[in-house]
Amino acid sequence: MAKLPLAGIRVIDHGIVYTGAAATTMLADMGAEVIRIESIQVLQPFTRGFMARPPKTEQTGLGYPDLDPGDRPWDRWFQLHGLQRNKYGITLDLSRPAGVEIYKKLVSISDIILDNFAAGVMDRLGVGYSAIKEVKPDIIMVSASGFGATGPYKNYAAVGTSLGGMAGLASLRGYPDDDILIRTPSPVWSDNAAAGTAVFAALTALHHRNKTGKGQFVDLAQVETFLPHMGESILEYTMNHREPKPMGNRDPSMAPHGCYPCKGEDNWVAIAVASDEQWEALCRVLGNPEWSKAEKFKTAVDRWENQDELDRHISQWTAGLDHYDVMHLLQDVGVPAGPVVRSADLYNDPHLKDRGFFKEITHRATGTHRYPGMCFQFSKTPAEVRMPPNCLGEHNEYVYGELLGMPREEIEQLKEEKYIGDAFLPEIP
């Protein structure tokens, strides 16, 4: 295998929930040696589950293979398996001075630290940028808090849904007649925007260090990373003085444009018509029905102004067909269309199969399953799943023994004093 782009770069991972964990996964996929830091004293929600030892019932089993948390539920939680491949995993108690001193030894042989805690958390632990740059002056630290380390919102904690609301997404998402209070931005778009931006920031800082020899602290406000995804709405308000409103599945100029019901339970197809040629092709597939020849549908503007009636006609046609059949019928004549699929359907998607997107991985706590693979492909340095998602404290021996050179007796002492371990201590986090 060709050398991966980030081979030789070591990253300390403090990613929680999604943004930080996804960002360090991308760095790991590109070849960085990512070392994830966790604590046996504190359960990390989302990435390790919500209960250290949930009872084995069908309800609490949601999120675990076969609905069974097992004896080590923190190693079986679904979100762990989606975000922790290609990483080493260690545990360390940073709430005590000796843990901080050990951490600084790891910093001294690392290149990048990435966290997405609330602003100030790393400083309160004694491992903020001002402390660690004394250990390694050229260290790069990317801190992706919700609202950044300065400004009036710096002390507010956040998750993706609240960030989407603060950025304005909640006011745009939904149908025109929705109550704004129920416009929850899910799936959480802002988390993905912040993760990708954090990776770009880390790579940019690494490039700067390679040129100048200088490290830096990158203060990344997650809420700001989402604003470019709302460019049209921001310009509509600032330049045209019009307040954007939610449009459901419709488009500012295209019509028909939406999701239409298909045969079966809760099956839908998305159709987008961008030109007169595509409209005429759609009409031919429908059999050129009499309603399609009406003056009210003659031009693009006419169709946009009469979308309610237009959607009713199209829905009557799609309702009797399979959503994949509609896709093929329309794509064959150049009309953009695609089925709205469930997550489970993606495992049988012919396009993803052809690209080899899903990879079979064997994990010691869950067995062998198909996992999502790389979101990108490099022609000369193809990324692969090199390591399964890490179990809690799985690589303590490697990091403390091989990388830091601690003798066996010292590692055992750390276990005895509960600085490190491979199982959560509390029954309930």
C-alpha positions in Angstrom: 0.0 0.0 0.0 1.2 3.5 -0.8 2.1 5.7 2.1 -0.9 7.5 3.4 -0.9 11.4 3.4 -0.7 11.8 7.1 1.6 8.9 7.9 4.0 9.9 10.7 1.6 12.5 12.2 0.3 11.7 15.8 -3.0 13.1 16.9 -4.5 13.2 20.4 -8.2 12.8 20.2 -10.7 14.4 22.7 -13.7 14.1 20.4 -17.0 13.8 22.0 -20.5 13.2 20.6 -20.0 13.6 16.8 -18.0 16.6 15.6 -14.6 15.9 17.2 -14.9 12.1 16.9 -15.8 12.4 13.2 -12.9 14.9 12.5 -10.3 12.6 14.1 -11.7 9.6 12.2 -11.0 11.5 8.9 -7.5 12.2 10.1 -7.0 8.6 11.0 -8.3 7.5 7.7 -5.7 9.6 6.0 -3.0 7.8 7.9 -2.5 9.8 11.1 -1.8 7.8 14.3 -4.8 8.9 16.3 -4.9 8.2 20.1 -8.3 8.6 21.7 -8.3 9.6 25.3 -11.1 8.5 27.6 -11.7 8.1 31.3 -12.9 5.1 33.2 -14.5 7.5 35.7 -16.8 9.3 33.2 -19.0 7.7 30.5 -18.9 9.6 27.3 -22.5 9.8 26.1 -23.2 9.1 22.4 -19.8 7.5 21.8 -20.0 5.0 24.6 -23.7 4.9 25.3 -25.9 6.5 27.9 -25.6 4.0 30.7 -22.5 2.1 31.9 -24.5 -1.1 32.5 -28.0 -0.9 31.0 -30.4 -3.7 31.9 -31.0 -6.2 29.2 -34.4 -5.3 28.0 -35.6 -4.7 24.4 -36.0 -1.0 25.1 -32.6 -0.4 26.6 -31.1 -2.7 24.0 -31.7 -0.2 21.2 -28.4 0.8 19.8 -26.7 -2.5 20.5 -26.2 -5.6 18.2 -29.2 -8.0 18.6 -30.7 -5.5 21.2 -28.2 -6.9 23.7 -25.9 -4.5 25.6 -23.8 -7.5 26.7 -21.3 -7.5 29.5 -19.3 -4.6 28.1 -21.9 -2.3 26.6 -19.5 0.5 26.2 -17.7 -1.5 23.6 -20.9 -2.4 21.7 -22.7 0.9 21.4 -23.6 1.7 17.8 -22.2 5.3 17.6 -18.8 4.1 18.8 -18.7 1.7 15.9 -19.5 4.5 13.4 -16.8 6.9 14.6 -13.8 5.1 16.0 -12.2 3.1 13.3 -8.4 3.3 12.6 -7.8 4.8 16.1 -5.9 3.7 19.2 -7.9 4.0 22.4 -6.5 4.6 25.9 -7.9 5.7 29.2 -6.4 8.3 31.6 -7.8 10.2 34.5 -7.0 13.9 33.8 -8.7 15.1 37.0 -5.6 14.3 39.1 -2.1 15.9 38.8 -0.3 12.6 38.0 -2.7 12.0 35.1 -1.9 15.4 33.7 1.8 14.8 34.0 1.5 11.6 32.0 -0.6 13.3 29.5 2.1 15.9 28.9 4.5 13.2 28.1 2.2 12.1 25.4 1.9 15.6 24.2 5.7 15.9 23.9 5.7 13.2 21.1 2.5 14.3 19.4 1.7 16.8 16.6 -2.0 17.7 16.9 -4.6 17.9 19.7 -8.2 18.1 18.7 -11.1 18.6 21.1 -14.7 19.7 20.9 -15.4 20.3 24.6 -17.1 23.5 25.7 -14.7 26.4 25.8 -12.5 26.4 28.9 -12.7 22.7 29.7 -9.2 21.8 28.6 -7.8 24.8 30.6 -9.7 23.7 33.7 -8.1 20.2 33.3 -4.7 21.8 33.2 -4.1 20.8 29.6 -5.1 23.9 27.7 -2.9 25.5 25.0 -1.0 27.8 27.4 0.1 24.7 29.4 0.8 22.3 26.6 2.8 24.7 24.5 5.3 24.9 27.3 5.8 21.1 26.9 5.9 21.2 23.0 6.1 24.7 21.5 5.2 23.6 18.0 2.1 21.7 19.0 -1.1 22.3 17.1 -4.3 22.5 19.1 -7.7 22.7 17.4 -10.5 23.4 19.8 -13.9 23.1 18.2 -16.3 24.4 20.9 -19.9 25.4 20.1 -19.4 29.2 20.1 -15.7 29.7 20.3 -13.4 30.8 23.2 -14.3 34.5 23.0 -17.4 36.6 22.6 -20.7 36.8 24.5 -21.7 33.1 24.0 -18.3 31.6 25.0 -19.6 30.1 28.2 -22.5 28.3 26.6 -22.3 24.6 26.0 -23.9 23.3 22.8 -24.9 20.2 20.8 -25.6 20.0 17.1 -29.3 20.6 17.3 -28.9 23.8 19.3 -26.1 25.0 17.0 -28.4 24.5 14.0 -31.0 26.6 15.8 -28.6 29.4 16.7 -27.3 29.5 13.1 -30.8 29.9 11.8 -31.4 26.5 10.3 -34.4 25.8 12.5 -36.2 28.8 11.0 -35.8 27.4 7.5 -36.2 23.7 8.0 -39.7 22.3 7.7 -42.9 23.0 5.8 -44.4 26.4 5.4 -47.3 25.7 7.9 -45.1 24.0 10.5 -44.9 25.3 14.1 -41.4 26.7 14.5 -41.1 24.9 17.8 -41.0 21.5 16.2 -38.5 22.3 13.5 -35.7 20.2 15.0 -32.7 20.2 12.6 -32.2 16.4 12.4 -30.1 14.8 11.1 -27.7 17.2 12.6 -26.2 19.0 9.6 -24.1 21.4 11.7 -22.0 18.6 13.3 -20.9 17.4 9.8 -20.0 20.9 8.7 -17.9 21.5 11.9 -16.2 18.1 11.6 -15.0 18.8 8.0 -13.9 22.3 8.9 -12.0 21.1 11.9 -10.0 18.7 9.7 -9.3 21.5 7.2 -8.1 23.7 10.1 -5.8 21.0 11.4 -4.3 20.4 7.9 -3.8 24.1 7.3 -2.1 24.5 10.7 0.1 21.5 9.9 1.1 23.0 6.5 1.9 26.3 8.3 4.1 24.4 10.8 5.9 22.6 8.1 6.8 25.9 6.5 7.5 28.0 9.6 8.2 25.5 12.4 5.5 27.2 14.5 2.5 25.5 16.1 -0.7 27.3 16.9 -4.1 27.3 18.7 -7.1 27.2 16.4 -10.2 28.5 18.0 -13.0 27.0 15.9 -16.6 28.0 16.7 -18.8 25.2 15.4 -21.8 27.6 14.8 -19.7 29.7 12.4 -18.7 26.7 10.3 -22.4 26.2 9.4 -23.0 29.7 8.1 -21.6 29.0 4.6 -24.2 26.3 4.2 -26.9 29.0 4.5 -25.3 31.5 2.0 -28.4 31.9 -0.2 -30.6 32.6 2.8 -28.1 35.1 4.4 -27.8 37.0 1.1 -31.6 37.0 0.6 -31.9 38.8 3.9 -28.9 41.1 3.8 -29.2 42.2 0.2 -32.9 41.8 -0.7 -34.2 42.5 2.8 -36.5 39.5 2.6 -36.8 37.1 5.4 -36.4 33.5 4.1 -39.2 31.1 5.0 -39.3 27.3 5.1 -40.2 25.7 1.8 -40.5 22.0 2.6 -39.1 20.1 -0.3 -39.7 22.9 -2.8 -37.1 25.0 -4.7 -36.9 28.8 -5.3 -37.1 28.3 -9.0 -37.6 24.7 -10.0 -41.0 23.1 -10.3 -42.1 20.3 -10.0 -39.6 19.8 -7.2 -40.4 17.6 -4.2 -40.9 14.2 -2.6 -43.9 12.2 -3.9 -45.6 9.1 -2.3 -45.0 5.7 -3.9 -46.4 2.2 -3.6 -45.7 0.5 -0.2 -45.5 1.8 3.3 -43.9 5.2 3.7 -42.0 5.0 0.4 -41.2 8.2 -1.5 -39.3 9.4 -4.6 -37.6 12.8 -5.1 -38.1 14.5 -8.4 -36.6 17.8 -9.6 -37.4 19.4 -13.0 -35.0 22.2 -13.9 -35.9 23.0 -17.6 -38.6 22.8 -20.2 -36.8 19.8 -21.8 -37.0 17.9 -18.5 -40.7 18.9 -18.1 -41.5 17.6 -21.5 -39.6 14.3 -20.8 -41.6 13.9 -17.5 -44.9 14.4 -19.4 -43.9 11.7 -22.0 -43.2 9.2 -19.2 -46.6 10.1 -17.7 -48.2 9.4 -21.0 -48.8 13.1 -21.9 -52.0 13.4 -19.8 -54.5 16.0 -20.7 -53.8 18.1 -17.5 -50.2 18.5 -18.5 -51.2 20.5 -21.6 -53.0 23.2 -19.6 -51.9 26.8 -19.9 -51.2 26.9 -16.1 -48.3 24.5 -16.6 -46.9 25.9 -19.9 -43.9 27.8 -18.7 -41.5 27.3 -15.7 -43.0 30.3 -14.0 -46.5 28.9 -14.6 -45.5 25.6 -13.1 -43.9 27.2 -10.1 -47.0 29.3 -9.4 -49.3 26.3 -9.6 -47.2 23.7 -7.6 -50.0 22.5 -5.3 -52.1 21.3 -8.2 -49.1 20.0 -10.1 -47.9 18.0 -7.1 -51.4 16.4 -6.7 -51.3 15.2 -10.3 -47.7 13.8 -10.0 -48.5 12.1 -6.7 -51.5 10.3 -8.3 -49.0 8.8 -10.8 -46.2 7.9 -8.4 -48.6 6.4 -5.8 -49.0 3.3 -8.0 -45.4 2.7 -8.6 -42.3 1.5 -6.7 -40.0 4.3 -5.9 -37.0 2.7 -7.6 -39.1 2.1 -10.7 -39.9 5.8 -10.8 -36.2 6.6 -10.5 -35.3 4.4 -13.5 -38.2 5.6 -15.6 -37.2 9.3 -15.1 -33.5 9.0 -15.1 -33.6 7.1 -18.4 -35.1 10.2 -20.0 -32.8 12.7 -18.3 -35.1 13.8 -15.4 -33.3 13.9 -12.0 -35.1 11.5 -9.6 -34.1 9.2 -6.8 -35.8 7.1 -4.1 -35.9 8.3 -0.5 -34.2 5.4 1.2 -33.9 4.1 4.7 -30.5 3.6 6.3 -30.8 -0.2 6.0 -31.6 0.1 2.3 -28.2 1.6 1.7 -26.5 -1.8 2.3 -28.1 -3.0 -0.9 -27.7 0.1 -3.0 -26.1 -0.9 -6.3 -24.0 2.3 -6.6 -22.5 1.9 -3.1 -21.9 -1.8 -3.8 -20.1 -1.0 -7.0 -17.8 1.5 -5.3 -17.1 -1.0 -2.5 -18.2 1.4 0.1 -19.2 -1.0 2.8 -16.4 -3.0 4.4 -16.6 -6.2 6.5 -15.0 -5.7 9.9 -14.5 -8.1 12.8 -14.7 -6.5 16.2 -14.0 -8.5 19.3 -17.1 -7.3 21.2 -19.6 -7.5 18.4 -18.4 -10.0 15.8 -18.3 -9.5 12.1 -20.5 -6.9 10.3 -20.5 -4.6 7.3 -19.5 -1.1 8.2 -19.5 2.2 6.2 -16.2 2.7 4.5 -14.4 5.8 3.2 -16.4 8.9 2.2 -13.6 9.8 -0.2 -11.3 8.0 -2.5 -7.7 9.0 -3.3 -6.2 7.7 -6.5 -2.6 7.3 -5.3 -3.1 6.8 -1.5 -6.3 4.8 -1.1 -7.6 4.8 2.5 -8.8 1.6 4.1 -10.1 0.4 7.4 -6.9 -0.6 9.0 -8.2 -1.1 12.6 -11.6 -1.9 14.0 -13.3 0.5 16.4 -11.3 0.6 19.6 -12.6 -1.0 22.8 -12.2 1.0 26.0 -8.6 1.2 27.0 -7.7 -1.4 24.4 -4.3 0.1 23.6 -3.1 1.2 27.0 -0.2 -1.3 26.9 1.0 0.0 23.5 0.8 3.7 24.3 2.1 3.6 27.9 4.5 0.8 27.4 5.9 1.2 23.8 5.4 4.9 23.1 6.0 6.3 26.5 8.4 3.6 27.7 6.8 3.0 31.1 7.9 -0.2 32.8 5.4 -2.9 33.5 5.3 -2.1 37.2 4.3 1.5 36.7 1.5 0.6 34.3 0.1 -1.9 36.8 0.3 0.8 39.5 -1.7 3.1 37.3 -4.4 0.4 37.0 -4.4 -0.1 40.7 -4.9 3.5 41.4 -7.7 3.8 38.7 -5.8 6.1 36.4 -6.3 3.7 33.6 -8.4 0.6 32.9 -10.7 -1.0 30.4 -14.1 -0.9 32.2 -16.2 2.0 33.5 -16.3 2.3 37.3 -19.7 3.7 38.0 -22.9 1.6 37.6 -24.7 4.7 36.4 -22.8 7.6 34.8 
